[in-house]
Amino acid sequence: MSANLKDDLMPKLRARYERRSREGKTRMLDELCEDHGYERKYAIKLLGYSRLEMETLGVPICALY
C-alpha cells in the first residue's frame, strides 16, 4: 500500500474500526491483514492511532532497510 493511499484510506478505516464491536474488529483486522499482508499487531497499531500519533510515539510506519 502506497503512503498516499494509506493517508487517504486509514482515517476512514480507523473511524469504522472504532464503531465496531469486538467481533467486528476481529473480522476487520483479518480482512486488512489478508488484503494488504500486514502482521496483526501492526494492523492494530495502524487502526488505533493516527499517523501523527504513531510518529510521536516512535512506532515505525514503514520498514527502513
Backbone as a chain_set.jsonl record, in Angstrom:
{"seq": "MSANLKDDLMPKLRARYERRSREGKTRMLDELCEDHGYERKYAIKLLGYSRLEMETLGVPICALY", "coords": {"N": [[0.857, -1.172, 0.0], [0.655, 2.123, -0.924], [2.075, 5.184, 0.412], [0.499, 7.464, 0.025], [-2.028, 6.374, -0.53], [-2.415, 5.068, 1.861], [-2.581, 7.254, 3.589], [-4.978, 8.335, 2.719], [-6.837, 6.252, 3.013], [-6.625, 5.161, 5.632], [-7.73, 6.948, 7.707], [-10.506, 6.625, 7.238], [-10.849, 3.861, 7.573], [-10.037, 3.688, 10.225], [-12.053, 5.124, 11.551], [-14.27, 3.468, 11.037], [-13.384, 1.185, 12.365], [-13.354, 1.993, 15.055], [-16.076, 2.15, 15.65], [-17.015, -0.427, 15.63], [-18.004, -3.623, 17.076], [-16.385, -6.029, 19.256], [-16.208, -8.486, 17.844], [-16.622, -7.546, 15.26], [-14.382, -5.93, 14.941], [-12.416, -7.882, 14.968], [-12.985, -9.306, 12.596], [-12.56, -7.239, 10.753], [-9.825, -6.695, 11.135], [-8.763, -9.175, 10.314], [-9.444, -9.14, 7.578], [-8.005, -6.868, 6.698], [-5.363, -7.645, 7.195], [-5.174, -9.874, 5.524], [-5.697, -8.767, 2.974], [-3.7, -6.784, 2.627], [-1.341, -7.799, 3.597], [-0.337, -7.29, 6.134], [1.081, -7.739, 9.402], [-0.729, -8.837, 12.254], [-0.519, -7.367, 14.725], [0.682, -5.001, 13.837], [-1.317, -4.019, 12.184], [-3.279, -3.5, 14.099], [-2.063, -1.41, 15.471], [-1.966, 0.481, 13.4], [-4.693, 1.0, 13.001], [-5.44, 1.93, 15.439], [-4.168, 4.31, 16.072], [-3.531, 7.642, 14.873], [-1.537, 8.733, 12.072], [0.183, 10.827, 12.82], [0.142, 10.558, 15.633], [1.367, 8.068, 15.815], [3.955, 8.634, 14.848], [4.787, 10.386, 16.828], [4.801, 8.681, 19.036], [6.825, 7.018, 18.309], [6.472, 4.74, 16.812], [7.313, 2.626, 14.202], [6.435, 3.469, 10.914], [6.854, 2.468, 8.401], [8.984, -0.103, 7.177], [12.441, 0.396, 7.345], [15.199, -0.165, 5.381]], "CA": [[0.0, 0.0, 0.0], [1.478, 3.324, -1.007], [1.89, 6.128, 1.518], [-0.639, 8.337, -0.287], [-3.245, 5.593, -0.351], [-2.537, 4.83, 3.289], [-3.047, 8.504, 4.196], [-6.375, 8.538, 2.34], [-7.682, 5.139, 3.434], [-6.561, 4.849, 7.06], [-8.721, 7.646, 8.553], [-11.818, 6.018, 7.039], [-10.831, 2.559, 8.233], [-9.923, 3.93, 11.671], [-13.381, 5.521, 12.019], [-15.097, 2.258, 11.023], [-12.85, 0.277, 13.39], [-13.768, 2.492, 16.37], [-17.509, 1.936, 15.852], [-17.359, -1.848, 15.598], [-17.926, -4.445, 18.274], [-15.161, -6.846, 19.311], [-16.24, -9.443, 16.731], [-16.454, -6.774, 14.038], [-12.977, -5.527, 14.865], [-11.66, -9.085, 14.614], [-13.178, -9.539, 11.161], [-11.919, -6.156, 10.011], [-8.381, -6.929, 11.197], [-8.465, -10.328, 9.46], [-9.522, -8.7, 6.184], [-6.907, -5.941, 6.43], [-4.123, -8.43, 7.152], [-5.199, -10.715, 4.337], [-5.654, -7.955, 1.751], [-2.502, -5.963, 2.484], [-0.161, -8.522, 4.04], [0.174, -6.767, 7.398], [1.008, -8.546, 10.61], [-1.911, -8.435, 13.03], [-0.186, -6.32, 15.699], [0.924, -3.77, 13.098], [-2.629, -3.529, 11.745], [-3.928, -2.939, 15.282], [-1.44, -0.104, 15.704], [-2.397, 1.39, 12.339], [-6.092, 1.374, 13.182], [-5.649, 2.507, 16.758], [-3.556, 5.628, 16.204], [-3.346, 8.388, 13.636], [-0.138, 8.733, 11.617], [0.902, 11.777, 13.657], [0.31, 9.944, 16.948], [2.346, 6.994, 15.683], [5.279, 9.24, 14.742], [5.089, 10.936, 18.141], [5.093, 7.562, 19.931], [8.017, 6.326, 17.834], [6.101, 3.493, 16.148], [7.739, 2.706, 12.794], [5.319, 3.449, 9.969], [7.249, 1.527, 7.37], [10.292, -0.685, 7.45], [13.584, 1.042, 6.711], [16.266, -1.135, 5.17]], "C": [[0.897, 1.227, 0.0], [1.158, 4.268, 0.14], [0.691, 7.035, 1.271], [-1.966, 7.612, -0.084], [-3.487, 5.331, 1.127], [-3.052, 6.08, 3.999], [-4.519, 8.754, 3.893], [-7.293, 7.494, 2.966], [-7.731, 4.95, 4.945], [-7.541, 5.648, 7.927], [-10.128, 7.056, 8.432], [-11.899, 4.668, 7.744], [-10.792, 2.708, 9.75], [-11.286, 4.295, 12.26], [-14.32, 4.317, 12.058], [-14.69, 1.308, 12.135], [-13.327, 0.694, 14.783], [-15.231, 2.174, 16.669], [-17.895, 0.465, 15.984], [-17.279, -2.509, 16.963], [-16.631, -5.265, 18.22], [-15.1, -7.829, 18.133], [-16.035, -8.736, 15.393], [-15.021, -6.318, 13.844], [-12.104, -6.704, 14.452], [-11.766, -9.36, 13.123], [-12.47, -8.489, 10.323], [-10.397, -6.324, 9.998], [-7.979, -8.094, 10.299], [-8.45, -9.921, 7.989], [-8.348, -7.792, 5.821], [-5.583, -6.694, 6.305], [-4.054, -9.288, 5.897], [-5.015, -9.902, 3.057], [-4.321, -7.257, 1.54], [-1.238, -6.604, 3.024], [0.453, -7.992, 5.326], [0.164, -7.85, 8.467], [-0.125, -7.986, 11.461], [-1.615, -7.286, 14.002], [0.06, -4.975, 15.008], [-0.397, -3.165, 12.634], [-3.39, -2.909, 12.913], [-3.369, -1.561, 15.581], [-1.875, 0.913, 14.662], [-3.815, 1.889, 12.573], [-6.345, 2.065, 14.513], [-5.13, 3.916, 16.905], [-3.523, 6.321, 14.854], [-1.859, 8.363, 13.278], [0.71, 9.673, 12.481], [1.147, 11.204, 15.049], [1.351, 8.837, 16.895], [3.761, 7.554, 15.613], [5.722, 9.792, 16.091], [5.493, 9.837, 19.121], [6.341, 6.785, 19.512], [7.713, 4.979, 17.205], [6.523, 3.59, 14.692], [6.544, 2.561, 11.868], [5.619, 2.533, 8.8], [8.655, 1.048, 7.689], [11.37, 0.091, 6.678], [14.712, 0.039, 6.606], [17.513, -0.42, 4.724]], "O": [[1.796, 1.348, 0.833], [0.102, 4.167, 0.764], [-0.053, 7.344, 2.201], [-2.911, 8.174, 0.469], [-4.626, 5.366, 1.593], [-3.871, 5.979, 4.912], [-5.233, 9.322, 4.719], [-8.4, 7.814, 3.399], [-8.784, 4.609, 5.485], [-8.143, 5.062, 8.827], [-10.86, 6.996, 9.419], [-12.881, 4.364, 8.421], [-11.436, 1.948, 10.472], [-11.638, 3.83, 13.344], [-15.084, 4.162, 13.01], [-15.543, 0.694, 12.776], [-13.667, -0.16, 15.601], [-15.587, 1.95, 17.826], [-19.007, 0.159, 16.415], [-16.597, -2.037, 17.873], [-15.88, -5.192, 17.248], [-14.054, -7.98, 17.502], [-15.362, -9.256, 14.503], [-14.503, -6.319, 12.727], [-11.161, -6.543, 13.677], [-10.761, -9.617, 12.46], [-11.854, -8.807, 9.306], [-9.757, -6.118, 8.967], [-6.97, -8.016, 9.598], [-7.552, -10.308, 7.241], [-7.762, -7.937, 4.748], [-4.782, -6.411, 5.414], [-2.996, -9.413, 5.28], [-4.268, -10.3, 2.164], [-3.853, -7.144, 0.407], [-0.162, -6.015, 2.924], [1.635, -8.217, 5.586], [-0.661, -8.762, 8.435], [-0.438, -6.797, 11.389], [-2.391, -6.333, 14.084], [-0.313, -3.929, 15.539], [-0.581, -1.948, 12.682], [-4.073, -1.9, 12.739], [-4.12, -0.642, 15.908], [-2.126, 2.073, 14.989], [-4.105, 3.067, 12.367], [-7.373, 2.72, 14.683], [-5.595, 4.656, 17.772], [-3.491, 5.665, 13.812], [-1.025, 8.006, 14.11], [1.84, 9.335, 12.833], [2.243, 11.348, 15.592], [2.136, 8.681, 17.83], [4.672, 7.017, 16.243], [6.892, 9.68, 16.459], [6.401, 10.02, 19.933], [6.856, 5.978, 20.287], [8.612, 4.148, 17.076], [6.137, 4.535, 14.004], [5.738, 1.642, 12.018], [4.715, 1.889, 8.268], [9.414, 1.722, 8.386], [11.204, 0.394, 5.496], [15.136, -0.541, 7.605], [18.54, -1.058, 4.489]]}, "num_chains": 1, "name": "protein.A"}
